[in-house]
Amino acid sequence: MTPSAHANETAGTTPHQLAALGAVLVGAGRGVRLGAEEPKAFFELHGRALIEFGIGVITSLPHAGHLVVVVPESHAARTLELVELVLPQGSLWEVSVVPGGRQRHESVRFGLDALPESIDTVLVHDAARPFASAALFERVIAELHRTGDSVIPALPVADTLKRVDADGVVHETVDRAPLVAVQTPQGFRRETLAAAHATAGLQSGSDSASGLPTDDAEVVQRAGGRVRTVAGELRAHKLTTTADLPILEHFLTANALGLAEES
């Protein structure tokens, strides 16, 4: 699949080095559970689409990079307008926009295919996590470069966990000590992630509804790859339903006040 649109807006300049860092911002989901009329990435908080925040934080990173924004084809033109709006002055990032697939793993694969050949490190981030900080991105990048392994942010599980049946009857308490809640951005060697997407058994797995992987770390693990964790952050909360809106509103306000609200 070829890019539907492309932006190279670096205040009239071009990076002096070939970008080795790439990012895929996934925003093609319909947001059915949110009940919104538009795709979830274009849900607005105080007049700003969620995807604006992701574009802004990624293109503010002090690296020469290439960002591929994956959105529904119907929203490609609007996405380019948002890129023009939020791309920081003097950013070293180039930005492309491509249409997404039917499932998330297809959208990520399309994003990977759109990255330049020079890219050897890839971050995959969900547009539905608008307030993930630049520090979290850098933490993932640093651990990936240190170890060469795939890296994901994770938070410890605080609540007591129970296993229940279809009728809601509790059968056991689950040990939460070895469990974590996983976030994005997730970092990978490009060849590792591309090979995993090409070869992993995408029709089998732990997602009982569809048999599809629920994140890119699972795609890599199915292909035999090793995945490490780094500390996640509360502010990287994901918008899934309307119940998440007060949490995101809190972090939006914290950003406006310049407050640090990390875990």
C-alpha distance (Angstrom), angle and dihedral (degrees) to the residues before:
residue distance angle dihedral
M1 . . .
T2 3.80 . .
P3 3.80 125.4 .
S4 3.78 112.9 -87.7
A5 3.79 91.7 -154.4
H6 3.78 139.3 4.8
A7 3.79 136.3 -159.5
N8 3.79 127.5 -169.2
E9 3.76 101.4 176.8
T10 3.80 112.1 156.9
A11 3.79 100.0 145.7
G12 3.80 91.0 -86.3
T13 3.78 94.6 -49.9
T14 3.78 135.3 105.4
P15 3.83 124.2 -144.3
H16 3.81 111.2 -100.9
Q17 3.79 92.6 -136.9
L18 3.76 134.6 50.2
A19 3.78 108.6 -99.6
A20 3.81 114.3 -109.6
L21 3.81 95.2 177.7
G22 3.78 121.1 74.7
A23 3.77 133.5 179.3
V24 3.79 132.5 -161.6
L25 3.80 113.6 -156.4
V26 3.80 107.4 -161.9
G27 3.78 113.8 -149.0
A28 3.80 106.3 142.9
G29 3.82 98.1 103.4
R30 3.79 119.7 118.8
G31 3.79 95.8 -138.7
V32 3.80 95.2 -135.6
R33 3.80 94.1 166.4
L34 3.79 90.0 52.0
G35 3.78 91.4 56.0
A36 3.80 92.3 -140.4
E37 3.78 123.5 153.8
E38 3.80 92.1 -134.5
P39 3.82 130.2 49.4
K40 3.80 110.4 -75.0
A41 3.82 94.3 -111.1
F42 3.82 88.0 62.7
F43 3.78 96.1 50.2
E44 3.80 106.4 123.5
L45 3.77 129.3 -127.9
H46 3.80 110.9 -167.5
G47 3.78 90.3 -20.4
R48 3.81 97.7 -47.3
A49 3.80 124.4 107.2
L50 3.81 115.1 -124.7
I51 3.79 91.2 -121.0
E52 3.82 90.7 61.2
F53 3.79 90.7 67.5
G54 3.81 93.2 51.5
I55 3.79 93.0 48.3
G56 3.79 90.1 48.4
V57 3.80 98.1 50.8
I58 3.80 95.5 43.8
T59 3.80 95.1 48.3
S60 3.81 90.0 47.8
L61 3.82 92.0 62.5
P62 3.83 110.5 112.2
H63 3.79 95.0 -119.9
A64 3.78 134.8 97.4
G65 3.77 99.5 -109.4
H66 3.78 147.7 152.3
L67 3.79 120.8 -129.2
V68 3.80 121.6 -160.9
V69 3.80 113.3 -163.3
V70 3.81 112.1 -157.7
V71 3.79 113.8 -156.4
P72 3.80 139.2 148.1
E73 3.80 108.9 -72.0
S74 3.79 89.3 -118.7
H75 3.82 89.6 63.3
A76 3.82 99.6 45.3
A77 3.81 95.6 101.3
R78 3.79 92.5 47.6
T79 3.80 89.9 49.1
L80 3.80 91.1 55.2
E81 3.80 88.9 52.2
L82 3.80 89.5 52.9
V83 3.82 90.5 49.6
E84 3.81 89.4 54.7
L85 3.78 88.9 49.6
V86 3.80 101.2 48.7
L87 3.84 105.9 27.3
P88 3.83 104.6 118.4
Q89 3.79 118.8 -117.8
G90 3.81 109.1 -92.9
S91 3.81 93.9 9.3
L92 3.80 114.2 170.6
W93 3.79 90.5 -145.8
E94 3.78 129.6 104.3
V95 3.79 116.6 -154.7
S96 3.81 131.0 -150.5
V97 3.80 128.6 -177.5
V98 3.81 121.6 -148.7
P99 3.81 133.7 173.3
G100 3.79 118.3 -102.9
G101 3.77 132.1 -125.7
R102 3.78 135.5 -117.2
Q103 3.82 92.8 -90.9
R104 3.78 133.0 30.5
H105 3.81 94.7 -108.4
E106 3.81 89.3 55.1
S107 3.79 91.1 51.4
V108 3.80 91.4 51.5
R109 3.79 90.8 48.9
F110 3.80 90.9 51.7
G111 3.80 88.8 50.2
L112 3.79 92.0 50.7
D113 3.79 91.3 49.7
A114 3.81 90.1 54.2
L115 3.82 94.8 56.1
P116 3.83 118.4 102.8
E117 3.80 117.7 -103.4
S118 3.81 91.1 -111.5
I119 3.81 91.8 68.6
D120 3.80 112.8 103.5
T121 3.82 101.1 160.7
V122 3.80 123.3 53.2
L123 3.79 133.7 -167.7
V124 3.79 118.2 -161.8
H125 3.79 115.5 -159.6
D126 3.79 134.1 177.0
A127 3.79 115.0 -127.9
A128 3.81 86.0 -145.7
R129 3.83 87.9 73.2
P130 3.81 97.0 66.1
F131 3.80 99.8 164.6
A132 3.80 102.5 51.2
S133 3.79 103.3 135.1
A134 3.79 130.5 -122.2
A135 3.81 86.5 -118.4
L136 3.81 90.1 60.9
F137 3.80 91.1 51.4
E138 3.79 90.3 50.2
R139 3.80 91.6 48.3
V140 3.80 90.9 55.2
I141 3.82 92.2 45.9
A142 3.81 92.8 49.3
E143 3.81 94.4 50.6
L144 3.80 91.9 46.2
H145 3.80 91.2 52.3
R146 3.81 91.6 44.1
T147 3.80 96.4 51.9
G148 3.80 107.9 17.0
D149 3.81 88.3 -133.1
S150 3.78 127.0 119.5
V151 3.81 111.6 -91.8
I152 3.80 134.0 -153.1
P153 3.82 132.4 178.8
A154 3.78 114.4 -118.6
L155 3.79 139.3 -177.9
P156 3.81 126.0 -155.2
V157 3.80 115.5 -108.7
A158 3.80 109.3 -109.6
D159 3.81 101.8 -177.3
T160 3.78 126.4 79.4
L161 3.79 108.4 -104.4
K162 3.80 125.1 -141.2
R163 3.79 129.4 -172.0
V164 3.81 110.1 -136.4
D165 3.80 135.6 -179.8
A166 3.80 129.2 -125.3
D167 3.80 90.4 -82.1
G168 3.79 93.4 54.1
V169 3.81 94.9 -107.6
V170 3.80 113.6 147.8
H171 3.81 114.6 -122.9
E172 3.79 103.1 172.2
T173 3.78 147.1 -13.2
V174 3.78 112.6 -109.3
D175 3.80 120.1 -137.5
R176 3.80 104.5 -114.1
A177 3.81 96.4 -170.7
P178 3.83 96.1 93.5
L179 3.83 93.9 38.1
V180 3.79 128.0 96.8
A181 3.80 136.0 177.3
V182 3.80 110.0 -121.9
Q183 3.80 126.5 -140.4
T184 3.79 140.4 175.2
P185 3.02 151.3 -74.8
Q186 3.79 92.3 74.6
G187 3.81 118.9 -172.0
F188 3.80 129.5 -145.5
R189 3.75 143.9 164.0
R190 3.75 102.0 -102.6
E191 3.80 94.6 -127.2
T192 3.81 90.5 50.3
L193 3.79 94.6 52.1
A194 3.81 95.0 40.9
A195 3.81 92.4 50.0
A196 3.81 91.3 46.9
H197 3.78 92.4 52.0
A198 3.79 90.0 48.4
T199 3.79 97.2 48.7
A200 3.82 110.2 22.5
G201 3.79 117.9 111.5
L202 3.77 95.8 -109.3
Q203 3.78 94.3 179.3
S204 3.78 95.7 62.4
G205 3.76 133.3 56.1
S206 3.75 147.4 84.5
D207 3.81 99.2 -48.9
S208 3.77 97.6 100.4
A209 3.80 93.8 -166.9
S210 3.79 97.9 58.9
G211 3.80 110.0 -4.2
L212 3.81 89.0 -119.9
P213 3.82 125.9 130.4
T214 3.78 114.6 -99.4
D215 3.80 96.7 -148.8
D216 3.79 139.9 10.6
A217 3.79 93.6 -103.4
E218 3.81 87.7 64.2
V219 3.81 90.3 50.7
V220 3.81 89.5 53.9
Q221 3.81 93.3 44.9
R222 3.80 92.0 51.7
A223 3.80 87.4 55.6
G224 3.82 90.7 52.9
G225 3.80 98.8 -98.5
R226 3.80 125.8 144.1
V227 3.80 119.9 -120.6
R228 3.81 126.2 -162.1
T229 3.79 129.7 -166.2
V230 3.77 133.8 -133.5
A231 3.79 127.4 -171.0
G232 3.78 112.2 -73.1
E233 3.78 125.8 -155.9
L234 3.78 136.4 -125.0
R235 3.79 92.4 -127.1
A236 3.82 91.1 64.2
H237 3.82 87.8 75.7
K238 3.80 116.4 151.9
L239 3.77 125.3 -126.2
T240 3.80 106.9 -130.5
T241 3.81 106.3 140.3
T242 3.79 136.2 6.0
A243 3.82 87.7 -92.9
D244 3.81 87.4 73.1
L245 3.80 94.3 57.5
P246 3.83 97.7 85.4
I247 3.82 89.3 53.2
L248 3.79 92.6 51.7
E249 3.80 90.6 44.7
H250 3.79 88.1 55.5
F251 3.79 92.8 54.5
L252 3.79 92.3 43.5
T253 3.78 88.6 56.3
A254 3.81 91.1 45.2
N255 3.81 89.7 53.1
A256 3.79 91.3 50.8
L257 3.80 90.3 51.3
G258 3.80 92.9 45.7
L259 3.77 93.3 -118.4
A260 3.80 124.4 154.1
E261 3.79 108.2 -127.8
E262 3.78 103.1 170.9
S263 3.78 127.0 136.0
